[in-house]
């Protein structure tokens, strides 16, 4: 097997001709790479390396606090605004 032409390991197929393998490679950059398996015919498949980020507990807590702060400000603002009369101002 190889990743973008660089050897990355060997694997042996079972009696049914199927195989699976962990791809060991020095690929660390985000991007798309071609994985090739040469077992007579050459099989090629894309390998996408992605960067995964996660939100921590602190980030989640901050988002909840900001959400409730904005809701509170909205409610407080509505209490400060004068309530229009039912018929409007007809002067």
Order of alpha helices (4+ residues) and beta strands (2+ residues): beta-beta-beta-beta-alpha
